[in-house]
Amino acid sequence: MIPSLGTDPKINILTIGAEILKILIGNSSSVENILGSAPKQLGVSIDHVILSLDWLFSINAIFLDDEEIYINEAD
């Protein structure tokens, strides 16, 4: 069965995660900055941003150093 609900790419955590990574390219950002600006900038709820950050952290795409979020670059 293919799910038909909740498949809007605008609110997909993969799409939102990619947009968050674009924001973080080249510089870090504070957690407050991402949580404050990303929902407005991307037109999604803060819950979607939090889920996307959680997903990015789970796959080791980002890491948190004190209050700053960084992209986890490959060696």
KAHUSUL-V543905 format. One record per backbone hydrogen bond with DSSP energy under -1.0 kcal/mol. CO is the residue of the C=O (numbers start at 1). NH is the residue of the N-H. Records with the same first field share a line. If there is no record, write none. Layout:
CO = NH  NH
This chain:
8 = 11
12 = 16
13 = 17
14 = 18
15 = 19
16 = 20
17 = 21
18 = 22
19 = 23
20 = 24
21 = 25
24 = 27
29 = 69
30 = 34
31 = 35
32 = 36
33 = 37
34 = 38
37 = 41
38 = 42
39 = 43  44
45 = 49
46 = 50
47 = 51
48 = 52
49 = 53
50 = 54
51 = 55
52 = 56
53 = 57
54 = 58
55 = 59
56 = 61
57 = 60
61 = 72
63 = 70
65 = 68
67 = 31
68 = 65
69 = 29
70 = 63
71 = 73
